[in-house]
């Protein structure tokens, strides 16, 4: 059988995630899969992600190769996907979600870092929520892979950094975590901890084959989160956190829009049946805008 070509970013985390998906697909269907490394704009630019217009910078090169037929399908971190659908691309599977939370890597918990300590993160969402917890710390924008970022802590350049638990556990680096933030302290990015499997929308054979990887609870949760994000018209540069989880047939969701200085936030929760995931996210966004979320978002650009 000809191996399916799976396109992936070249970073260690991306190839590790993609290999997990490849192995699972082979296990379920018997189809061999080979990984094809693709360099994306987000991988080569030195600009901070919040200045790049956010989502899509890691995705478009992979999607182009899917559309051209150079690769059969692609695996992304779901939080990197633009919220607007691409008619040529089908999101065929959201495998079971890994840990959705954020983690601190450093020698101390956040509460124990001395005033003026330097904490690295490239995410305005994380900075806004960290400032709400510790306004007296210095938040430093950083980029690079997990090794590069962790190196800045080990060298003493930074007191701590914040990374997603899912990525650290996929890389086998949970031992370096000094604190995991619960969602009461820090809401994750919409889709955090989830993977997205995409192929060409007109490849009916692949749409069906790859569908075995889909987890309905994960799909409902991330659909609600991304629907909220789309309704708020926020790229990843905006301080928006959201988390939904399926409990039986009910989806429970909490979201927040946080002022950049961390001083104010609009935080709301909602629940509803799994099939209504898109409406739950959209309605929650509308309720947050009605409570002033839009004005907090507007301050992002100043």
C-alpha positions in Angstrom: 0.0 0.0 0.0 1.3 3.4 -0.9 2.0 5.4 2.3 -0.1 8.5 2.9 1.9 11.7 3.0 1.3 13.6 6.2 2.5 17.2 6.1 3.9 18.7 9.3 5.9 21.6 10.5 9.5 20.6 11.2 9.8 21.5 14.8 10.3 18.7 17.3 6.8 19.3 18.9 5.1 19.4 15.5 6.7 16.2 14.2 6.1 14.5 17.6 2.4 15.4 17.4 2.1 14.3 13.8 3.8 11.0 14.4 1.3 10.3 17.2 -1.5 10.9 14.7 0.3 8.8 12.0 0.8 5.9 14.4 -2.9 6.0 15.5 -4.2 6.1 11.9 -2.0 3.1 10.9 -3.2 1.3 14.1 -6.9 1.9 13.2 -6.8 1.5 9.4 -3.7 -0.4 8.5 -2.6 2.4 6.2 1.1 3.3 6.3 1.9 7.0 6.7 5.1 8.9 6.1 5.8 12.4 7.5 6.7 15.3 5.1 8.4 18.3 6.8 7.2 21.7 5.6 8.6 25.1 6.6 6.0 27.7 7.3 6.2 31.5 7.4 5.7 31.4 11.1 8.8 29.2 11.4 11.2 31.5 9.6 10.0 35.0 10.5 11.7 36.6 13.6 8.7 38.9 14.3 6.6 38.4 17.4 3.5 36.3 16.6 1.2 39.0 18.0 2.5 41.4 15.3 1.9 38.9 12.4 -1.8 39.1 12.4 -1.9 36.0 14.5 -3.4 32.8 13.2 -2.6 31.3 9.9 1.2 31.9 9.9 1.9 28.3 10.7 -0.9 26.8 8.6 -1.1 28.3 5.1 2.0 26.6 3.7 0.7 23.2 4.8 -2.7 24.0 3.4 -1.2 25.0 0.1 0.6 21.6 -0.2 -2.7 19.8 0.7 -4.6 21.8 -2.1 -1.8 21.1 -4.6 -1.8 17.4 -3.8 1.9 17.4 -2.7 0.7 15.9 0.7 -2.5 13.9 1.5 -3.2 15.5 4.8 -1.8 17.8 7.5 -1.8 17.9 11.3 -1.8 21.3 13.1 -2.0 22.5 16.6 -5.7 23.5 16.5 -5.2 26.8 18.2 -3.1 27.9 15.1 -6.0 27.5 12.7 -7.7 30.6 11.4 -11.4 30.8 12.5 -12.6 31.5 9.0 -13.2 28.2 7.1 -11.3 27.5 3.8 -13.8 26.0 1.3 -11.0 23.8 -0.3 -10.0 22.3 3.1 -12.0 20.0 5.4 -11.3 19.7 9.1 -11.8 16.0 9.1 -10.7 15.1 12.7 -10.0 16.5 16.1 -8.4 13.6 18.0 -9.0 13.3 21.8 -7.7 16.5 23.5 -4.5 16.5 25.6 -4.2 18.7 28.7 -5.6 22.1 28.0 -3.8 24.0 30.7 -0.8 26.3 30.9 2.3 25.6 32.9 5.0 27.7 34.6 8.6 26.5 34.1 11.1 28.0 36.6 12.6 27.4 40.0 9.5 28.7 41.9 5.8 29.0 41.7 4.4 32.3 40.4 3.5 33.5 43.9 7.2 33.0 45.0 9.0 34.9 42.2 10.5 38.0 43.7 9.0 41.4 42.7 10.4 42.6 39.4 11.2 39.0 38.3 11.2 38.3 34.6 8.7 35.9 33.1 8.8 35.1 29.4 5.8 34.5 27.1 4.9 35.6 23.6 1.2 35.4 24.3 -0.9 38.6 25.1 -3.5 36.2 26.6 -1.1 34.8 29.1 0.5 38.2 29.9 -2.9 39.7 30.6 -3.9 36.9 33.0 -0.5 36.8 34.6 -0.7 40.5 35.3 -4.0 40.0 37.0 -2.2 37.5 39.3 1.2 39.3 39.7 1.2 42.9 38.4 4.6 43.5 39.9 6.5 41.1 37.6 8.2 42.0 34.3 6.7 40.1 31.3 9.1 39.6 28.5 8.1 38.6 24.9 9.9 35.5 23.7 9.8 33.2 20.7 11.4 29.9 19.7 10.9 26.2 20.3 10.5 24.7 23.8 14.3 24.0 24.2 15.2 27.6 23.3 12.6 29.0 25.8 13.5 26.6 28.6 17.2 27.5 28.0 16.5 31.1 28.9 15.3 29.9 32.4 18.2 27.5 32.9 20.7 30.3 31.9 19.2 32.7 34.4 18.1 35.2 31.7 14.5 34.7 32.9 13.0 33.6 36.2 10.3 31.6 34.5 8.4 31.0 31.2 4.9 29.8 30.5 4.2 27.0 28.0 1.2 24.7 27.3 1.1 21.5 29.4 0.1 19.5 26.3 3.3 20.4 24.4 5.5 19.7 27.4 4.0 16.3 28.0 4.2 15.4 24.3 7.9 16.2 24.5 8.4 14.3 27.7 9.3 17.4 29.7 6.7 17.5 32.5 9.4 17.2 35.1 10.4 20.8 34.5 7.0 22.2 35.4 6.9 24.2 38.6 3.2 25.1 38.5 0.2 24.2 36.5 -2.5 26.9 36.2 -6.1 25.9 36.7 -8.7 27.6 34.5 -9.7 29.8 37.4 -6.2 31.4 37.2 -5.5 31.2 33.5 -8.0 30.3 30.8 -6.2 28.6 27.8 -6.3 29.7 24.2 -9.3 28.4 22.2 -8.4 24.9 21.0 -5.3 24.6 23.2 -4.2 21.0 23.7 -6.1 19.9 20.6 -4.8 18.8 17.2 -6.5 19.4 13.8 -6.4 16.9 11.0 -7.1 18.5 7.6 -7.3 17.2 4.0 -8.7 18.5 0.7 -12.5 18.9 0.9 -13.0 17.0 -2.4 -11.0 13.9 -1.3 -14.0 11.8 -0.2 -11.8 8.7 0.3 -9.6 10.6 2.8 -12.4 12.4 4.5 -13.9 9.0 5.4 -10.6 7.3 6.3 -9.3 10.1 8.5 -12.7 10.5 10.2 -11.8 7.5 12.4 -9.4 9.8 14.3 -12.2 12.2 15.4 -13.3 12.5 19.0 -16.9 14.0 19.2 -16.5 15.5 22.7 -13.3 17.2 21.6 -14.9 18.4 18.4 -17.9 19.9 20.2 -15.6 21.7 22.7 -13.2 23.2 20.2 -16.1 24.1 17.9 -17.6 26.2 20.7 -14.3 27.8 21.6 -13.5 28.7 18.0 -17.1 30.0 17.4 -16.6 32.3 20.4 -13.3 33.5 19.0 -14.7 34.1 15.5 -17.7 36.0 17.0 -15.3 38.2 19.0 -13.2 38.7 15.8 -10.1 38.1 17.7 -6.9 36.6 16.4 -4.4 35.2 18.8 -3.1 38.7 19.4 -6.2 39.5 21.5 -6.4 38.6 25.2 -9.1 35.9 24.9 -9.2 32.7 26.9 -11.8 30.0 26.5 -12.4 26.4 27.6 -15.3 24.0 26.9 -15.6 20.4 28.0 -18.2 17.8 27.3 -19.9 16.2 30.3 -22.1 13.5 28.9 -24.4 15.2 26.4 -23.9 18.7 27.9 -21.1 21.1 26.9 -19.9 23.4 29.7 -17.9 26.5 28.6 -16.1 29.4 30.3 -14.5 32.3 28.5 -12.9 35.6 29.4 -11.7 38.7 27.6 -9.0 40.4 29.7 -7.7 43.9 29.5 -4.0 44.0 28.5 -3.0 45.4 31.9 -4.9 42.5 33.6 -6.8 45.0 35.7 -10.3 44.2 34.2 -11.9 41.2 32.6 -15.3 40.1 31.4 -15.7 36.4 32.3 -18.8 34.3 31.6 -19.9 30.7 31.5 -22.6 28.9 29.5 -23.8 25.3 28.9 -25.9 23.5 26.4 -26.3 20.3 24.3 -23.3 19.1 22.3 -24.9 19.6 18.9 -25.4 23.3 19.7 -21.7 23.9 20.2 -21.4 26.6 17.6 -24.4 28.5 19.0 -23.1 28.2 22.6 -19.8 29.9 21.6 -21.5 32.6 19.5 -24.1 33.4 22.2 -21.5 33.5 24.9 -19.5 35.9 22.9 -22.5 38.2 22.4 -23.2 38.1 26.1 -19.6 39.1 26.8 -19.8 42.0 24.3 -23.0 43.1 26.0 -21.0 43.3 29.3 -18.2 45.4 27.8 -15.8 42.8 26.3 -15.5 44.9 23.1 -14.1 47.9 24.9 -11.4 45.7 26.5 -10.6 44.2 23.1 -10.3 47.7 21.6 -7.6 48.6 24.0 -5.3 45.9 22.5 -4.5 48.1 19.5 -3.3 51.2 21.4 
